[in-house]
Each structure stands twice: as C-alpha cells, then as structure tokens.
Amino acid sequence: MTRRKTLEALTSLAAISLLLTACGSSTSSGDQSDGAQSAGGGEGPQVDATAFTADFSVMKQLTDLAAQGDGLIGVLLPDTTTSTRYVQYDEPYLTQAFEAAGLSSDQFKIDNADGSAATMQTQAEADINAGASVLLVDPLDAGSGAAIEAQAEAAGVAVIDYDRLVTGGPEDRYYVSFDNVKVGELMGQGLTQCIDDWNVSDPNVLIMDGDPTDNNATLFNQGYMSVLQPLFDDGTYTKAGEPAGTWDPDEASTTFQQQLTAHPDMNAAITPNDDNANAVISILKGNGVDPKTFPTTGQDASLPGLQNILTGYQCGTVYKPIYLEAQAAAALAIYLRAGVTPPDTLVNDTTTDTTLDADIPSVYVTPIWVTTDNMADTVVADQTVTVDDLCSGDVASACDAAGIS
C-alpha cells in the first residue's frame, strides 16, 4: 500500500503554514495509529464508513474537527445531463452533510461544470484562488481531472476523487465511491435473473457501456462481464455486439437503433444507467418491440428508471444511496481540512490506479439491486423519491401491486 501524507490546510500566513507543516505527519495507510494527530494537536473521531445513516447524525460527531479546520472545501460536479443524480441527490446531500458537521455556507462551495471540462477547470482555479484546502473532484474525464488535481496538488490543496477515480491523478490523494465492480456484478446478475424470469429464449445480448473516458464505466464493465462472459463462452448466451459506450441518452438512442437494425434478433441488453435504459425502451416502443419482452438494466435509481421497473419495462436498477457517499466524502474532506489523518475505520479499502500502478486509499459504500420486490424497503423508505412523484399517472396501479403507498 502506498505512503500517504497528512495534508495541511492552506492559509494565507506563512507562519501558520510552517506551523501546520511542523505538526503534520506521513503515515502508511496500513499502519495508522489510533486517533491521528491534527495540526492543532487533538485527536480525530473514529468515524466508521459503515455507520452513516439517512438522518446524517454521524456527521454531528465531526463538529469539533470541522471547527479546527481552515480553508474552503470545493466540490466539482460534472454535469446535469448524463445522470439526474448530481442535481437531484449529490448537491443537496453534500450540502446537508457539511451543514450537519457545522460548516457554514462560506466554508464549502459546490459547483457543477454543466458538461464542460473548461468550466470545471475555471471553477477549480477559482476555488484554489479563494483559499481552498480540499477539492472533491468528480471529473468529466480522467485527463481533465488529472490536470485539475495536479494544479491543486502544486498549490498544497488536498484532493479527493469523488465517485470517479481520476486515473493519472496525484498519488497522494483519496477516493470515495461505491464498489463499482460490485455495481456491474449486480447489473449482470440482474439481467440473467430477468432473462430467466421473462422466459427469454436463446438470449442474444447487446452490451452497452458507459463512456470509455470514465473509469467507472470500465469498472462496471468488469463487473457485469464477470457474470456474462462465462455464459457467452459456453454458448448459453450470444453476444450481439458491444458498440462504443456513452452516458448521453441521445447518443445511446442512435447507437441502439443502429444495433437493432443490424441485429434484429437481439433480445436483451446491458444498459449502463437508467437514462440510457429509458432511451432504449423508447426505441423499442418506436420499433414495435414490447419492452416487457426485452430485458434492460440500469443504475442510479432515477425516477424514470424506477417507474420503468414498476411498469415492467426495465429489470431493475442499482441503487447507490448517495446520501451515504456524500457523507463519506464530506467526512473525509473535514479530516483533511483539519490536517488530521483519516482513520482506517473510514478509509476502508484501496483502489488501483492503473496509470500510476499505485493503490489509492479509498472509502467504499455498498450498492443495492432494486426491483419491484424491494423498492418500498429501499428507495421509498429512504425517501430518495416521494410516493406522489413515483406513483403518478399510470404508475399508480403498479405501485399498489408493489405495496408502495
């Protein structure tokens, strides 16, 4: 496991900077002492990555640590189109997590690049110039993300990869996400279960990946292909094809129409998220194919995805309780802002950056496969969606059948 340094908060006064440097430490992630020392000499709380809850109460354990820290925590989110999650979940949950720990609105800042790497670069520079001590980066692609993180590192700013690993980023950084290989495994297992349940004969499966510039898409593929490749190899399933991946629903629509024309006998698809699944379902309907006979997968537990599941058009979705990921990221940022080495109870794994051939200290939270059978006990119980929104219109009877009311 790689060495990782305790990262001190930026300050505008050289004397304070020297003091923080003197009090910092360099600690192996496999050999951390209990209660790592902060820049001010205190001990940090031992927050556990598995302890976060929907009421954000664990964040209140970090109020003293938040008061010790200095500098801005900047959060850089990628866009508003490839997934509804960034606006609907990440931004409000991150805000709630920081505020629950006692940070004020001038101590953290959340920006969305709206699909522009140049905009994210500008936002990052603005945060650094405003005295950021920590940046959470969820990049549009690894290259632009690595450039931002290199600039942050040069300015002495601690870096956290949020949700997506920035391959080629600084070695001395952290990563917070779901176990993305597990996300893919759940999608693969969900598709095979659906193929059985829907009595699909001679499964001919199209593999639709996410954007290849997104390391998460690579990990998702690793997960679902671990389930599907043995079935392709032994002839149980046929692989119809694997076109270039994308997160953009419009591009996915065009790609799927082309593949359906080229392979009219295909009858199932791995679709990489709910928005792309929704695009595929629309194309199926437009071509006179009943989506209830053509299994598709998804992730993000978006409102359209959940409604497609309830109405029988989509097999399931991977629910990633983003309120857990947001709290984990906010907690990690608060440790780093205070100059405290995060405990092993929080940093619970490592992730290999294949570009650096280095293990990045990581915080993993657990994803869940959601179908009509457990929707009421997961996304609805967590109030990820409201029953009024979920069960509107022609979805009402499906909600009743699923015990959602």
N, C-alpha and C positions, 0 to 999 in steps of 0.2 A: 504494500500500500504506500502511496506517495506521502512525502512530508507535506504538511500544510501549516502555514504561518498564521499566527494570530494577527488579524488585520485591524489597525488602529483607525479611529475616526479621524477625518480631516478636520483641521482647524485653521484659522487664518493667522494664528500667532505662532511664530517659530518656537518659542519657548515651550508652549503647551505641546506642540508636535514632538519636541525632543523628549518631553516627559512621558508622553504616551508610548514612544518608541522604546524608552528605557524599561517601561513596565510591561511591554508585550512579551510574548514567548512564541517559540516554534515548537509544535507538538505533533508527533506522529499520530495519525488518526486511529491507529491500532493500539496506542499507548497513552491515552489521555488520562490525566489524574482526575479524581473526583473533585467537582467544584473548581473548574478552571478559574484562574485569577483574572479579574477585569483590570482595565487600565487604572482604575481607582483603588485596586487592592481588594475589592469584595469578591464574593463567590456568586456564580450564576446559578439559578434554579435548575434542577434536573428535569426539564420538560421531556416527556416521552412522546415519540412520533405517533404512537397508537392511542394517545389519551385525548386527542382533540374531539370535541363534540359539537353538535348543532347549535348549542347555546353560547359558544365562544367563551365559556367560563375559564378554560385553561389559560387563555391569553391574559387574564387578570393576574396570573402568577408572575407575569413579566413586567408589572408596572414599575417596580424599583429598578429593574435593569433598564427599562426604557428611559427612566429619569436620569440614569448615569450617562447615557449616550449623548452624542453630539453630531450635528450634521443632518442633512436631508437624506431620506430613503427615497430613491427614484425608482418607479416601476414603469417599464416599457412594454406595452402590449402591442401585438402585431396588426390587427385589422378588425373589421366589423362584418366581413362578408364570408370568410371561409368557414366560420362557425359562429353561431349565435352566442356561444359561451362567454366571450370576452366582455361583451357589454352586459349581458343578462346575469352573469354569475361572477366572473373574476373580479371586475372592478368593484362591485358593491361588497363582495365578501372580503377582499383585501382591505377595503376601507373599514369595514366592521372590525376586522382583526386588529388593525393598527389602533383604532379608537378604543377597543376593549382593553388594550395594553396601556392606554393613557397617552398615546401620541396625539398631538393636535394637528389640525389641517395644514399648518405651515411646516410640519416636520416630516411629512411624506407627500409625494406627488405621483399621480397615476396618469400616464399619457397613453393614447392609442395612435399608432402610426398610420392607421387607415390604409394599410396595404402598400405603403411607400417606405422603402429602405432608407431613402434620403431623408424623409421626415423623421424616422426613428433616430438617425444619426444626429440630426439637429436637436431633437428632444434630449438625447443623451448628453450632447455638449452643453445644452442649457442647464441640465441638472448638475453636471460637473462644475460648471462655472458658478452655480448657485451654492456650491459647498457641499455637494453630495458626499456622504461617507460610504453609502452602499447603493449599488444598482442591481435591480432584478430585471433580467433581460429575457424576454420571450421573442426570439428573432423571427423575421420573415424568412431568412435563410442563414445557413451556417457562416457563409463568407462575410456578410454584412454584420452579423452578430459578433464574429471574432474581431472584426475591425473596431467595433464599439468597445468591446471588452479590453482590447489591447490599449485603447486610449484611456479607459478607466483605470486600468492597472498602472499605467505610466503616471497617472495623477494621484495614485495612492488610494483609489477607491476600491472597496471590497466588491466582488462580483458574485452574483447568484444566477445560474441558469434556471429560469422558471418554465416549467412544463416541457420545454425542448432543450436537449443537450446541444450546446454550441460546439460542435467538433472543431478542433483547432483553436479554441479559446485558451486563455491563460491556464496553466496547470494548477495554479494556486487559487482555486475557486470552488464553489459548491453547486450542487444540482438538486432541485426539488421537483418531483413529478410523481405520477403514478407508475407502477411497474408496467411499462409499455409493452414488453414482450407478453406479459400476462394479459393485457388488453387484447392483443392479437390472438392469443390462445382462446380466450373467451369467444371472440368472433368466430374462429374456426370451429370450435365445439358447438356454438350456437347454430351455425349453418348446417353442420352434419345432423344435429338433432332435428332441425326444421325439415331437412330433406327427408328424413325418416318419417316425421310426423305428418308431413304433407304428401307422403306417398309419391315422391318424385322418382320416376323410372329412369334408369340409365343417366344418372346425373352428369351433366355437361356444364362445367362451372367456369365462369369468367372471373378472373382475378383483377379487380380494380383497386389500385394502390393509391395512397396519398402522394402528395408532391415529393419527388425524389430529393429535393433540396432540404427537406425536413427530416432530420434524423429520427424523429418519432415514427415517420412513415416506414422507415427501414426496420425499426423495432416491431411495429405492428405486423409487417410482412413476415418477419422472422417468427412471430408467434403463430399467425394463422397458417403459414406454410408448414410449420412443425406438425400441425394437425392434418392438413390436406395433402401434403406431398406423399406420404405413405399410401394414401388412397389413390392418388394418381399413379404411383409406381406399380401398385398391384392390380390396376385396371378396374377397381371399384368405381372410381370417378374418371371422367375425361376432362382434361384441361382445355377449355375452348380457346383461351388466349390470355395474355397479360399485357395490355396496352400501356403506354406511358401514363404515369399517375398524375393526379391533380387533386387539389382541395376545392377548386372552383366548380360550383354546381352547373354553370353554363357549359364549361368545358367538358364536364362529366356527361352531360346530356348528349353533346355532339359525339363524344367518344363511344358512348353506349349505343347510340343509334347506328354508328358505323359498324360496331361489333355485332349488333343484332342482324344487320343486313348481311354481313359476311358469314355469320354463324347462326342461321335461323333455328338450328336445333339445340342451341344452348338453353338451359332451363333453370339456372341458379347463378348467383353472383355474390362474391365477397365485395361489398361496397364499404368504403373506408370510414364513412361517418354518416350521420343521419341526413345531412343536407344533400350529399351525393346519392344516398338511397332514395330520397324524395324525388330527385331528378330522374333516377332510373325508373321509379314507379310511374312517373308521369309519361315517360317514353313508352313504357309497356302498355299503359292505357291507350295512348295515341296509336299504337300499332295493333290494337285489338287483342292484346295478351292480358289475361286476367292475372294481376299481380299476386293473387292468392294461390296461384299455381307455380310461381316463380320466386323462390326464396331469396331475400336480400338481407344484409346485415347492416349494422350501424354502430355509432358510438356518440356520446355526448348527452344522451337523454334529453334531446331538444323537444320542444312542444310538438312540432310536426312529426318527429320520429315516434314519440310516444303515441300520438294519435294514429299513425300508420300501423303501429303494433296492435293497438286496440281494435282497429277495423280489419285486421287480418292481412294487411299488405306488406308487413315487414316482420321478420322473425323475432328480432329483439334488438336491444341496444346495450352498449357498455355504459353503465352509469359510473361516472367518476365524480364522487362527492367533492365538488370543487371547494366547498367550504372547509374541507379538511386540508386540501392542498394549499389554499390561501393562508390558513392559519400556520401551517408548517413553514411556508415561505416567510411570512411576517415574523414568526418567532425567530427563525434563523437570522433574518435581517437585523432584528433587535439585538441579538447576541453580538453580531459583528459590529454593529453601530456602537456598542458599548465597549468594544475591544476585548470581548470575552470569547474564549474558545468554546464552541457549542459542545454539549455533552454527547457521548455515544448513544444515549437514550433517544436523542433527536436525530443525529446523523447515523442512520441505521444500516447503511449499505455503501457500496461504491458502484460506479458506472464507468466502463472502459471508453475512453475517448480514443477511437481507432486512429485518428490522425496523429495524436500525440503519443500513442501507445502508453497511456497513463490512466490510472484509476482516479476518478473524480469522487470525492466524498459526497454522498447522496442521502437525501431523505425520500423514502418511498411511502406512499399511501396506497390503499388497496381498492381496485376497481370491482364492480359488481355487474353481472349479466342480468338484464331486466327483461322480463316478458310480462304478459298479462297476469301470470300466476303470482308474481311478487311485486308488481308495480305499486300496489296500495301500501305495502310494507316498506318500500324504499323511497322512491322519488316523491310520492304523495305524502308519506309520513314525514319526510324531511322538508316538506313544503318547498321543494325545488320548483314545482308548478302548483298552481291553485286548481282545485277541483272545478271551479267555474270555467276557467280557461280550458282545461283539459277536456272536460265533458260537454263542451258546447256543441250545438247543432246535431249532426247525425252521429256524433260520437257518444251521445248520452246513453243510448241503449247498450252500447259496448261497455261503457263504464259500469252500468248496473250489473251486467253479466260478470264483470271482473271484480265486483264487490267494492267499487270505488264510489263513494257518495259523501 
